[in-house]
Amino acid sequence: MSESQSKKTKIMSSLSQLKDLTTVVADTGDFEAMEQFNPTDATTNPSLILAAANQKKYSQLIGKAAEIGKKAASTLAEQVSEAYDICCVVFGKEILNVIPGRVSTEIDARLSFNKEASIEKAKRLIALYEGLGVSKERVLIKLASTWEGIQAAKELEEKYGIHCNLTLLFSFTQAVACAEAGVTLISPFVGRILDWYVANTDKKSYEGKEDPGVVSVTKIYNYYKKFGYKTVVMGASFRNVDEIKELAGCDLLTISPKLLEELEKSNEPVHKVLSVESAKKSDLQKISLNEAEFRWLLNEDQMATEKLSEGIRKFAVDVRKLEKLLQERIQG
């Protein structure tokens, strides 16, 4: 092999470089995309499962969920509810056949303000997974980062050993409450924060470290590492690869197939930006929040309040669409 050929083989894609710094997670319900990019973990939500369910290649899984749901209950409403849970778990099981790590499965967004119902739904999903031979250690239950969702996760972690992923997280306030609750993982949304600032301020473009979503996740990561919280940070909802590169070194990053492909095709260097060492040197002060303080600080953060509310509503819309799809299958 010539010297030039030897150098060529050593060139790593940006995705490979990123994987050396951060655990890469696939943000999709499409199994084929996971096989292509070899992520460690995968995340799903109602919107991603709906998108996959509408693809012909996954029609069989929807049919399977509808069939099992139909046999599991007597009324149509109960059949649809059961089929929805089974659909989420069946997709999760298929994903776990492809990846070595964990899959995140989301609680119905309509339960975002109901702690007890969220706990019962999480236990039900884990029972369904275990019925398919999947250990709860390979599943993260996703809940919205409302006060009720965070407290449900606290109880699930402490009492039942069920690991939780707190999603729709847009603020430092939500992140602090999650850390104090001892949840396994949080998913702060980078791109949706950027979307809000572009839509609601005079500044329409941001570069690198100035991106408000990047700034938010950097602060959260530094706070967690400085004060030794066990909760890990998984940056989510990216709009471009620059946001991803600025968070290289974060515990995990969940990335859409489109951006995974862009990183795979690029050989641009990816350098470690976030680290425990730099976090320890930050000047952040430790804070503690009770329910009243949490609600007030979240209310004072217009961006986080609006994006949390919007995110819950949009996920609820897609839950209803998926339920309609399953109902049509159940009714033949």
N, C-alpha and C positions, 0 to 999 in steps of 0.2 A: 504493500500500500504506500502511495506517495505521501509526502508530508502534507500537501494540500488536502488530500483525501482524509488524512488522519485528523486534521483540524476541523474538517467539515463534520465528521462523526461526533465531535465533541460539542458542537453547537446544540444547545438545548432550547426547546421552545419556551416561550414565556410561561406557558402552563406548567411545564415540567419544573421550571425554576420556582414558580409559585408553590408547587406541591412540596418542595424542599423546605419551605418557610412556614406553611400554613396547611391545615387540613382542608382540602377542597371538597365541597358538597355540591351535588347536582340539584338545582332548583327546578324540578320538572317531574311530571308523572309519566314521561315517555321512557320506557325501559331501553329502547334502542339507543337513545342519546346517552344513557348511562354506560352502556356497553362500549360506546365509542370513546368516551372520555375518562373512563375508569376512576370515578370519584370514590372517596372513602365512604361517605354518607350520602343520604338523599333527604330532601324535604318535600312535603306535599302540602297542599291546602285545597279548599273546595274549588277554587278557580282552576288550579292545575289539573285536578282529577277530572273536572268537567271538560276541560280542553282535550284530555286524553280519551275520555269516555265517548266523545263525539267523533273519534277516529275509528274507521272501520276495523282496523287491526285489533282494537280492544273491545269490540262488540261482544265477544264471547264472555269476557269478564263481567260486563254489565248484565248480560243474560243470566250468568251464574248467580250473581248477587240477587237479582229479581226472583229467580226460582227458589233460592233458599229462603228469602224474605217471605215469599208467598206461603211457604209451608210452615213458617215459624209463628205466624199469628193469624187471628181470625178476621179482624176488621181490615179494611183497605189502608186506613191511616197507620195502623200498627205494622202492617206488612211493608209499607213504604219506609217507615222509620227504621225497621229492622234491616231492610234491603240497603238503605243508605249506609248504616254502620258497617254492614258486611262488605259493601262496595269499597269503602275506605280501607278496610283491613285486607281485602283480597288484593287491591292494588299495592298496598304496603308489602304484603307477602311476596308478590311477584318482584317487587323492587329489591327485596332482601335476597332473592335468588341471584341477583346480579352484582350487588355491592358487598364488600366485606364488613361494613360497619352498621350504622343504625339508620332507621327511617323515622321521620317525624310525621305523625298523623294528627290532624287538627280536630278539636272539639267543634261541634256545631256552633257557629258564630252567634246564633240566637240565644245561647246560654251564657253569653259574655258577662252578664250581670247577676248570674245565679250561681253562687258558690256551691251549694249542695248538689244541684243538678249537674254541674260540671264534674264534680267528684264522681257521681254515680255513672256518668257517661264515660269518663276515663276508665273506670273499673270495668265497665262493659266492653270497651274496645280492647283492653288488655286481655280479658277473658276470651274474646273472640280470637285474638292472636294466639293465645296459648292453646286454644282448641285446634289451631292449624299447625301446632308444633313450634311456634315462635316464642322464644323466651322474652320476658318483659325487658331484659337487659338490652335487647336490640331495638327497642321502641322508645321514642320520645313523644309524649303527649303534648300537643301544641294548644296553648290557651292564649287568648288575647290579654294584653297587659293592663287590664282594668284592675281596680282594687280587689274585686271579687275573684277574678282569674288568678291573681297573684296569691291570694289566701287559699284558694282551692289547690294550687300547686304546692304550697307549703305543706298542707295536710297530706296530699298525695305522696310527696317525697318522704315526710317524716313517719306517717302511719302505715303506708302501703308499699313503700319502696318503689313507687312508680316515678320514673324520671320525666321531667317536664321541660318543654321548650316554650318560653314566653315570647309571643310574637306581637306584631303591631306595636312595636316599641319605638317611640319617637323622642323620648326625653330622658334627661339625666335623672329626673324624679322617678320615673318608672324603673329605670335601671337600679337605682339605690334600693327601692322597695323589693325588687326581685332578688338582689344580693342578700338583703337581710332575711328574706324568706327562705334562703338556701336552695333555690331552684338549680337544676343542673345546668341549664343553658338559656341564654337570651338571644333574640334575633333583632337587633336594632336595624331599622330600615334606612338605608343610605339614600337611595334614589328618590323615595317618596318625600323625604325631607327637602332634597334639592328641588323637586317639582313644586313644592309649596313656595319656596323662596323665589323661584323664577316667576311663578304666577302672581305673587303678592308683594313683590318689591320692584324697585326700578332696575335692579341688576339682573340681567338675563343670562349671563354666563359666568361660570366659575372655573378656575383652574386648580388642579392638584390639591394641595393642602387647604386651600381656601373654600373648597366645596363644603357647604354647611353640614351635609350628611357625614362627610369624612371627619370634620371637626367634632361632631357629636360622638361618633364611635370611638375616636381617639381618646376623648376625655373619659368615656365610660371604661375603656380598656385600661387606661392608666390608673383610674380610681380603683378598679377591681384588683389590679396587680399590686398597687402600692399598699393596700390594706389587707391583702391576703385572702380575698374571698374565693371560695371554691367554684362559684358560678363562672362558666366560661362564656366568651363572647363570640357570636357568629354573625358577622356583618352580612346583611341581606339587601335585596331589592336594588341592584346596581343598574345604572343607566349607561355606563361606559367603562372601558378597561382602565382608564386613569384612576377612577375611584377605587378599583380593586387593587391596583399597584400601590396606591397611597396607604392601603391598609395591610400590606404584606407583613406577615409576622403576627397578625391577629390569630386567636386560637383556631377559628374556623371562618371560612367565607363560603356562602351558598350562592352559586352562580348559574345563570340561565344557559341553556345549550348554545344560544347565539353568541354570548360572550365567551363561553368556553372554547368555541370554535375559533373565535378571533384570537384568543390567547394561544391556542394550539398552532395557528398559522403564523404567529409572530415569533421572532427571535430577539426582540427588544429585551434588554436586561431588566430583571426584576430584583430590587434590593430590599433587604429587611428594613422596614420603617418602624414598626412597633416592637417593643421588647420589654421584658420585665425590668431589665436594668435601667432603661430610660424612664419607665413608669415610676420606679422607686424614687427618682430624683424630682418628680413633679411636685408642684406646690399645692396640690389639692388637699382640702381639709375634710376630715370624716364627718358625715352627718347621719342623723337617724330620723326616721319619719313614722309618725302614727297615722291613722286613717285620715283624720281631719287635715293634717299637714300635707299629706299626699294629695288629697282632693283639691286643696287650695292651690298648691304649687302647679298641679297639672292644669287647673282652670286658668291660672295666670299665663300659661304657655299656649298662646293661640294656635300656633302651628301644630303642636302635639295633640291638643284637644280636637282640632278639626280633622287631622289625619287619622287619629284613632277612631273617631266616630264614623268617618267615611269608610275606613277599612272594614269595620264591623258590618256596616250596611252592605258594602259590595260583596263581601264573603257570604252574607245571608242571602243575597240575590242569587248567587251561584249555587248555594245549597238548595234553594227552591227549584232552580232549573234542573239540577241533578235528580232531585226527588221526582220531578215531572217525568223525566226520562225513564226512571225506574218504574214509576206508576204505569206508564204506557206499556212497558214490558210485562209487568205483573198482570195487566188487563188483557194481554194477548195481542 
